[in-house]
Amino acid sequence: METFIARQPIFNSQKQIVAFELLFRNGMNNAMPEMDGDQASYQLIANSFMDIGMQTLTEGKRAFINFTENLLLEKVPLMLPPKDTVVEILETVRPTPEVIQACREIAAQGYVLALDHFIYTPEWKELTEIARIIKINFQNTPLTKIKESMAIETKVKPVFLAEKVETHEQFDMAVSMGFILFQGYFFSKPEIIRGRQIQGQYLNLLQISAESAMPDMDIDRIEALIHRDVGIAYDLLRYINSAFFKRIREITSIRDALMMLGTDEIRRFIAILTMTKICSNKPVALMKASCIRGRFCERMGAATETPGLSSQLFTLGMFSLLDALLDESMEKILGEISLSKDIEKALLEKSGPLYPFLSLAEAYEKGLWDQVPKALAAIKLPETIIPGLYLEACEWSRNLTA
């Protein structure tokens, strides 16, 4: 059976990833909320810790995993390594004496417990003394209720995690209220400041990336653009002369370097170099998300066996977060560079032959399982191959950014 696992990053106030929440489904036919929670958690444990490997999914950071009432009573969390696991207690769990006792025993074994979608009521008092992390839905909980929940008195002050943080304004507000951890996709949204200009060095990088993404790549044009930027030329020559290529003689010209790489590697190298330079003052999560989307889309394109599709999809995935990277609207960014019409259509109009691939990648990374079947149908790929392609993209991104 194939395993569909998405991961959502959890940040500290410096926007650094400190953990991931893992979301599980065992196939698109079981993607609806009524799926049995016990079965989901059992499968997540079996597949993530035993089959897939936690390093691929969490990059050595802690994993937040949901546990139902039954699984807590059966003390299933004890199957997992305590240093890698945060036991997330769902809001549907009843704080009965039996559950409270089970949680005490789990915590006593060194596990960190988190209360999910928390709104304080007196019946939760004992569990707030046991839990070390309290998650509050920042988007759907009234501010008065958030403040009441954060004002609870406990012997050991818990760490408050704001989830569903979708804008930079919400992030700033949550920081000011005393939240320590944050979950949501605010990091992938632009902080648009009207009147600012996109830096010239970025425009040249983006134009080179755009040229390399064209189905009929013009090597002469790319060579000329690289010659304009000493930094890019240096990075290219350093890369082609690295131990990775094991060359007998040193490559000293841009033309020779480009010919050595070949079209697919040129596209990949330039796109990654562009993202690396643009991401220098952005959360690492944004760089990782761009890389995962690019590789995931590329691998899906290759699976269709349509000539030339995968290279365009790699660029589409990598460029899909440009607005957040440059803090500017996608319309303005694409107005400054020339991309293929299909990539522009996917990024600006959310339509065209490439968009279903990007739509699937976005839905998968957020665990929006009900949106995946439509995208799958549009690109005519079997669902059974998608989990492997996504996990390969995660591993590729982890190795790349490391």
C-alpha positions in Angstrom: 0.0 0.0 0.0 1.3 3.5 -0.9 1.7 6.0 1.8 0.7 9.7 1.3 2.6 11.8 3.8 2.8 15.5 3.8 4.9 17.6 6.2 4.2 21.1 7.5 7.1 23.1 8.9 7.1 24.5 12.5 9.1 27.7 13.0 10.6 29.7 15.9 10.4 33.5 16.0 13.5 33.7 13.8 11.6 31.8 11.1 13.9 28.8 11.4 12.4 25.3 11.0 12.5 23.5 14.4 10.1 20.6 13.7 7.6 19.2 11.2 4.0 18.0 11.7 3.4 14.9 9.6 0.1 14.4 7.9 -0.9 11.0 6.7 -3.4 9.4 4.2 -3.2 5.9 2.8 -4.5 6.9 -0.6 -6.7 9.5 -2.3 -9.8 7.4 -1.8 -9.3 7.8 1.9 -8.6 11.5 1.9 -11.7 12.7 3.5 -11.9 13.8 7.2 -13.9 10.8 8.2 -11.0 8.5 7.8 -10.3 6.5 10.9 -7.8 8.4 13.0 -6.4 5.3 14.7 -5.6 3.7 11.3 -4.0 6.9 10.1 -1.7 7.2 13.0 -0.7 3.5 13.0 0.1 3.7 9.3 2.0 7.0 9.7 4.2 5.4 12.4 4.8 2.2 10.4 5.6 4.0 7.2 7.5 7.0 8.4 9.6 5.5 11.1 10.1 2.0 9.6 9.8 2.2 5.8 10.5 5.7 4.6 12.9 6.9 7.3 12.5 10.0 9.5 15.6 11.7 8.1 13.9 12.1 4.7 10.7 13.5 6.3 12.0 15.7 9.2 15.7 16.3 8.3 16.7 15.3 11.8 14.2 17.5 13.5 11.3 16.5 15.8 8.1 15.1 14.3 4.7 16.2 15.6 2.3 13.3 15.3 -1.4 13.2 16.0 -2.7 10.6 18.5 -6.4 9.7 19.1 -7.9 8.9 22.4 -7.6 5.1 21.8 -4.0 5.3 20.8 -3.1 7.3 23.9 -4.9 4.8 26.1 -3.0 2.0 24.4 0.2 4.0 24.9 1.1 3.7 21.2 3.5 6.7 21.4 5.9 4.6 23.4 6.7 2.7 20.1 8.5 5.9 18.9 11.8 7.4 20.0 11.1 10.2 22.5 13.9 12.5 21.3 12.3 12.5 17.8 8.6 12.7 18.7 6.1 15.2 19.9 2.9 13.5 20.9 0.1 15.7 19.7 -3.2 15.2 21.5 -6.1 15.9 19.2 -8.9 18.3 20.3 -11.4 15.4 19.9 -9.7 13.5 22.8 -11.7 13.6 26.0 -9.7 14.5 29.1 -10.9 11.5 31.2 -9.0 10.2 34.2 -7.8 7.3 32.1 -6.5 9.6 29.3 -4.8 11.9 31.9 -3.1 8.9 33.5 -1.9 7.5 30.2 -0.5 11.0 29.3 1.3 11.1 32.6 3.0 7.8 31.9 3.9 8.8 28.4 5.4 12.1 29.6 7.3 10.3 32.3 9.2 8.4 29.6 10.6 11.6 28.2 8.0 12.5 25.6 7.0 16.1 24.9 3.2 16.4 24.7 1.3 19.0 22.8 -2.4 20.0 23.0 -3.9 20.6 19.5 -6.5 23.3 18.7 -6.6 24.3 22.3 -9.3 26.5 23.9 -9.1 26.5 27.7 -11.9 25.0 29.7 -11.5 23.8 33.4 -11.7 20.1 32.4 -8.4 20.5 30.5 -6.6 21.8 33.6 -4.7 18.6 34.4 -3.5 18.1 30.9 -2.2 21.6 30.7 0.1 20.7 33.6 1.4 17.7 31.6 1.7 19.2 28.1 4.7 21.3 27.3 3.4 22.7 24.1 -0.1 24.3 23.5 -1.2 24.8 19.9 -3.8 27.5 19.3 -5.5 28.0 15.9 -4.6 31.7 15.3 -6.8 32.1 12.4 -10.1 30.8 13.7 -9.9 31.6 17.5 -11.1 35.0 18.7 -8.4 37.1 20.2 -10.1 37.2 23.6 -10.1 33.3 23.7 -6.5 33.2 22.7 -5.5 35.6 25.5 -7.6 33.6 28.0 -5.9 30.4 26.9 -2.4 31.9 27.2 -3.2 33.3 30.6 -3.7 29.9 32.2 -1.5 29.3 35.3 0.6 26.1 35.4 3.6 25.0 37.4 5.8 24.9 34.3 4.9 27.6 31.7 4.1 25.8 28.4 5.4 26.9 25.0 2.6 28.4 22.9 2.4 27.5 19.2 0.3 29.6 16.8 -1.0 27.4 14.0 -2.8 28.5 10.8 -0.6 31.6 10.6 -1.2 32.6 7.0 0.1 36.1 6.7 3.1 38.1 7.9 0.8 40.4 9.8 -0.6 37.4 11.8 3.0 36.2 12.4 4.0 39.6 13.8 0.9 39.7 16.0 1.5 36.2 17.3 5.1 37.1 18.2 4.0 40.2 20.0 1.4 38.1 22.0 4.1 35.8 23.3 3.9 32.8 21.0 7.2 31.0 20.6 6.5 28.5 17.8 4.5 29.1 14.6 2.9 26.9 11.9 1.3 28.0 8.7 2.2 29.2 5.2 3.0 32.9 6.1 6.6 32.3 5.0 5.5 31.6 1.4 3.6 34.9 1.0 5.1 38.1 -0.2 5.6 41.2 2.1 4.8 43.6 -0.7 6.2 47.1 -0.3 4.9 49.4 -3.0 7.4 51.5 -4.9 10.5 49.3 -4.3 12.5 48.0 -7.3 13.7 44.5 -7.9 17.4 44.6 -7.6 19.3 44.5 -10.9 21.4 41.5 -9.9 18.2 39.5 -9.3 16.7 40.5 -12.6 19.8 39.3 -14.5 19.7 36.0 -12.7 16.0 35.6 -13.3 16.4 36.4 -17.0 19.1 33.8 -17.3 16.8 31.3 -15.6 14.0 32.3 -17.9 16.2 31.8 -21.0 17.3 28.4 -19.7 13.7 27.3 -19.2 12.8 27.8 -22.8 12.2 24.5 -24.7 14.6 25.6 -27.4 17.4 26.9 -25.1 19.7 29.4 -26.8 23.2 28.6 -25.5 24.7 31.8 -27.1 22.1 34.0 -25.4 22.7 32.3 -22.0 26.5 32.7 -22.4 26.1 36.4 -23.2 23.9 36.9 -20.1 26.3 35.1 -17.8 29.2 37.2 -19.1 27.4 40.2 -17.7 27.6 38.9 -14.1 31.1 38.1 -12.7 29.5 36.4 -9.7 27.5 33.9 -11.8 30.4 33.2 -14.1 32.6 32.5 -11.1 30.0 30.2 -9.5 29.6 28.3 -12.8 33.3 27.7 -13.3 33.8 26.7 -9.7 30.9 24.3 -10.0 32.1 22.7 -13.2 35.7 22.3 -11.8 34.5 20.8 -8.5 35.4 17.3 -7.5 31.8 16.3 -8.4 32.8 16.3 -12.1 36.3 14.8 -11.7 37.7 16.6 -14.8 41.2 15.8 -16.1 41.7 19.4 -17.2 40.3 22.6 -15.8 37.4 24.3 -17.6 38.2 28.0 -18.0 35.5 29.3 -20.4 31.8 29.9 -19.9 31.1 28.2 -23.3 33.0 25.0 -22.4 31.3 24.9 -19.0 27.8 25.2 -20.6 28.6 22.5 -23.2 29.9 20.2 -20.4 26.7 20.6 -18.4 24.2 20.0 -21.1 20.8 21.6 -21.3 19.0 19.8 -18.4 21.9 20.5 -15.9 22.2 24.1 -17.1 18.5 24.7 -16.2 18.9 23.0 -12.9 22.2 24.7 -11.9 21.0 28.2 -12.9 17.6 27.8 -11.2 19.2 26.6 -8.0 21.9 29.4 -8.1 19.1 31.9 -8.6 17.1 30.7 -5.6 20.2 30.5 -3.4 21.2 34.1 -4.0 17.6 35.5 -3.7 17.0 33.4 -0.6 20.0 34.8 1.3 17.8 36.9 3.6 14.7 34.7 3.6 13.7 31.7 5.7 15.4 28.4 4.7 12.0 26.9 4.5 11.3 29.1 1.5 14.4 27.8 -0.3 13.4 24.2 0.6 9.9 24.6 -0.6 11.0 26.1 -3.9 13.5 23.2 -4.4 10.9 20.5 -3.5 8.3 22.0 -5.8 10.7 22.3 -8.7 12.0 18.7 -8.3 8.5 17.3 -7.6 7.1 18.9 -10.7 10.1 17.9 -12.8 9.8 14.2 -11.7 6.0 14.2 -12.4 6.7 15.6 -15.9 9.3 13.0 -16.6 6.8 10.3 -15.5 4.4 11.5 -18.3 7.2 10.8 -20.8 6.3 14.0 -22.7 9.4 15.4 -24.3 10.6 18.7 -22.9 7.9 18.8 -20.2 10.1 18.1 -17.2 12.5 21.0 -17.8 9.7 23.5 -18.0 8.0 22.0 -14.9 11.3 22.3 -12.9 11.4 26.0 -13.6 7.7 26.4 -12.9 8.0 24.8 -9.5 11.1 26.7 -8.6 9.6 30.1 -9.7 6.2 29.5 -8.1 7.4 31.2 -4.9 9.2 34.2 -6.5 6.6 36.6 -5.2 7.5 35.6 -1.6 11.2 35.5 -2.4 11.3 39.0 -3.9 8.4 40.5 -1.8 6.7 41.7 -5.0 3.6 40.7 -7.0 4.1 37.9 -9.5 2.6 40.2 -12.2 5.4 42.7 -11.7 8.2 40.1 -11.5 7.1 38.4 -14.7 6.7 41.7 -16.4 10.5 42.2 -16.0 11.5 38.9 -17.5 10.5 36.6 -20.4 9.2 33.2 -19.6 7.5 30.7 -21.8 3.8 31.3 -22.3 2.8 28.1 -20.5 4.8 28.9 -17.4 3.4 32.5 -17.3 -0.2 31.1 -17.7 0.3 28.7 -14.8 1.8 31.3 -12.5 -0.5 34.3 -13.4 -3.8 32.7 -14.4 -3.6 29.3 -12.7 -4.5 27.6 -15.9 -2.9 26.0 -18.9 -1.2 22.6 -19.5 1.4 23.0 -16.7 -0.8 24.3 -13.9 -2.2 20.9 -12.8 1.3 19.8 -11.9 1.9 22.9 -9.7 -1.6 22.6 -8.3 -0.9 19.0 -7.2 2.5 20.0 -5.7 0.9 22.8 -3.7 -2.0 20.6 -2.4 0.4 17.8 -1.5 2.8 19.9 0.5 -0.1 21.3 2.6 -1.9 18.0 3.0 -5.0 19.2 1.2 -5.8 15.7 0.1 -9.3 16.4 -1.3 -7.7 18.7 -4.0 -5.2 16.1 -5.2 -7.5 13.7 -7.2 -8.6 16.5 -9.6 -5.0 17.5 -10.4 -4.0 13.8 -10.8 -6.8 13.3 -13.3 -5.7 16.3 -15.3 -2.1 15.1 -15.7 -3.1 11.4 -16.1 -0.6 9.9 -13.7 -1.4 7.0 -11.4 -1.6 8.0 -7.7 0.6 5.1 -6.7 3.7 6.8 -8.0 3.2 10.2 -6.4 4.3 9.5 -2.8 7.7 8.2 -4.1 8.2 11.2 -6.3 7.4 13.6 -3.4 9.7 11.8 -1.0 12.5 11.8 -3.6 12.0 15.5 -4.0 12.2 16.0 -0.2 15.5 14.0 -0.1 16.9 15.9 -3.1 16.1 19.2 -1.5 17.6 18.1 1.9 20.9 17.0 0.2 21.0 20.1 -1.9 20.4 22.7 0.8 22.7 20.8 3.2 
